[in-house]
Amino acid sequence: MTPLIEGIGIALDSLRANKVRAALTILGVAIGVMVVMVIGSMISGINRGVEDIFNQLGPRTFFVFRFFQGGVVVSDGSDETSPWRDYPPLTVEESERIAALPTIDAVVLDESSNAEMEFGNRSLPSVAIMGRGVRWLEVSGGDIFPGRSFTNLEYQASARVVVINEKLAEELFAFRDPLEARVKIDGVPFQVIGIHHPPPDIFGDANRPRAFVPHSAFRKYVPYFDGWMGFLVLPANEVTVVQAMDDVTGALRAMRQLRPAQESNFALVTQDKLLDTWNQMTGIFFMVMIVLSSVGLMVGGVGVVAIMMISVTERTREIGIRKAMGAKRREILWQFLVEAATLTAIGGIIGMFLGGLISVIVKAATPLPANVPLASVIAALGMSILTGVAFGLYPAAKASRLDPVEALRYE
């Protein structure tokens, strides 16, 4: 421990003696560590928020999509990069067949579009219109008050009724009561029957005007791009998700007359799979940010080389005396490596403090639940120390190889 404490003390003395050079070194490392901390906390917070969103759907809910690949998909319009073209769209008849299965509690249709919405002389050119099944509130979360959601009878009759969210009510009606008011969606009159208060959403969807209509009315009155309807499936009680998914797969394959050797031309996706895909994407983003933040560490590393080379030059005679008194090469090497690692560790600690402060500010000022994971703290501190060791190795090696006779003669 004595060489370690001695090396740290020498590093602190060097920092005080060369404030400008040391400050530049510390600044570069601090910026790199700060970026790692902030990005890590934001990604961790986003991942936790996504998990909360999926938890609102219920842990047993799974999805049926026309096509699901996951990750980042780049399509140039060709058949090779657009495999979804080989998958026929899901249909309402298929949802009804799935809903009739004894292992399924409910199937909620999910389809969306954008359309102009008017009330009196006020108009919003692009409002998100969501076509949903009757039990949509069970999977979307939140509450409706005042008012209500649409009933099964209204759904079967394609009734022109609409539930709007708070943001849409604020922008379209200002200070007027929207309940029972008649609005126009793409020129078609609808009656407002409720105000939806969504659960907290880290992506800020609560701040976007939205309207929910029966899916039957959506298909009849709202312009939409055909082919991308999805199902949210709720398994029955006492039925496992695996069993429910097997039954849904069998029913869809039978309706599509697929032979046993043919692959399914639809996708069943669990929440765990969606979370895994999301975590892979954010993991790639995190790695890219680490590479970018390494620029700051490189700046700090160059500063370490410069300040340590100056330190070696200034202390050449001291090194000669130590070697003449029996100090070994590894002891000299260790001393200078500890000194370099101490400088960058100080920068790392400052960067961790700044990164944590910024994360707290982000959490307080935005809906993002920024969270500083322990792994980010360890990684940030480890990166700063590793930078000092890596860039301080050359000056330390040079110091350890000095000839003691020549070093004693140095002026």
BELNOR-V48245 format. One record per residue. N is the residue number from 1. SS is DSSP state (@ for helix, = for strand, . for the rest). Layout:
N,SS  N,SS
//
This chain:
1,.  2,@  3,@  4,@  5,@  6,@  7,@  8,@  9,@  10,@  11,@  12,@  13,@  14,@  15,@  16,@  17,@  18,.  19,@  20,@  21,@  22,@  23,@  24,@  25,@  26,@  27,@  28,@  29,@  30,@  31,@  32,@  33,@  34,@  35,@  36,@  37,@  38,@  39,@  40,@  41,@  42,@  43,@  44,@  45,@  46,@  47,@  48,@  49,@  50,@  51,@  52,@  53,@  54,@  55,@  56,@  57,@  58,.  59,.  60,.  61,.  62,=  63,=  64,=  65,=  66,.  67,.  68,.  69,.  70,.  71,.  72,.  73,.  74,.  75,.  76,.  77,.  78,.  79,.  80,.  81,.  82,.  83,@  84,@  85,@  86,@  87,.  88,.  89,.  90,.  91,.  92,@  93,@  94,@  95,@  96,@  97,@  98,@  99,@  100,.  101,.  102,.  103,.  104,=  105,=  106,=  107,=  108,=  109,=  110,=  111,=  112,=  113,=  114,=  115,=  116,=  117,=  118,=  119,=  120,.  121,.  122,=  123,=  124,=  125,=  126,=  127,=  128,=  129,=  130,=  131,=  132,=  133,.  134,.  135,.  136,@  137,@  138,@  139,@  140,@  141,.  142,.  143,=  144,=  145,=  146,=  147,=  148,.  149,.  150,.  151,.  152,@  153,@  154,@  155,@  156,@  157,.  158,.  159,.  160,.  161,=  162,=  163,=  164,=  165,=  166,@  167,@  168,@  169,@  170,@  171,@  172,@  173,@  174,.  175,.  176,.  177,.  178,.  179,.  180,.  181,.  182,=  183,=  184,=  185,=  186,.  187,.  188,=  189,=  190,=  191,=  192,=  193,=  194,=  195,=  196,=  197,=  198,.  199,.  200,.  201,.  202,.  203,.  204,.  205,@  206,@  207,@  208,.  209,.  210,=  211,=  212,=  213,=  214,=  215,@  216,@  217,@  218,@  219,@  220,@  221,@  222,.  223,.  224,.  225,.  226,.  227,.  228,.  229,.  230,=  231,=  232,=  233,=  234,=  235,=  236,.  237,.  238,.  239,.  240,.  241,@  242,@  243,@  244,@  245,@  246,@  247,@  248,@  249,@  250,@  251,@  252,@  253,@  254,@  255,@  256,.  257,.  258,.  259,.  260,.  261,.  262,.  263,.  264,.  265,.  266,.  267,=  268,=  269,=  270,=  271,@  272,@  273,@  274,@  275,@  276,@  277,@  278,@  279,@  280,@  281,@  282,@  283,@  284,@  285,@  286,@  287,@  288,@  289,@  290,@  291,@  292,@  293,@  294,@  295,@  296,@  297,@  298,@  299,@  300,@  301,@  302,@  303,@  304,@  305,@  306,@  307,@  308,@  309,@  310,@  311,@  312,@  313,@  314,@  315,.  316,@  317,@  318,@  319,@  320,@  321,@  322,@  323,@  324,@  325,.  326,.  327,.  328,.  329,@  330,@  331,@  332,@  333,@  334,@  335,@  336,@  337,@  338,@  339,@  340,@  341,@  342,@  343,@  344,@  345,@  346,@  347,@  348,@  349,@  350,@  351,@  352,@  353,@  354,@  355,@  356,@  357,@  358,@  359,@  360,@  361,@  362,@  363,@  364,@  365,@  366,.  367,.  368,.  369,.  370,.  371,.  372,.  373,.  374,@  375,@  376,@  377,@  378,@  379,@  380,@  381,@  382,@  383,@  384,@  385,@  386,@  387,@  388,@  389,@  390,@  391,@  392,@  393,@  394,@  395,@  396,@  397,@  398,@  399,@  400,@  401,.  402,.  403,.  404,@  405,@  406,@  407,@  408,@  409,@  410,.  411,.
//
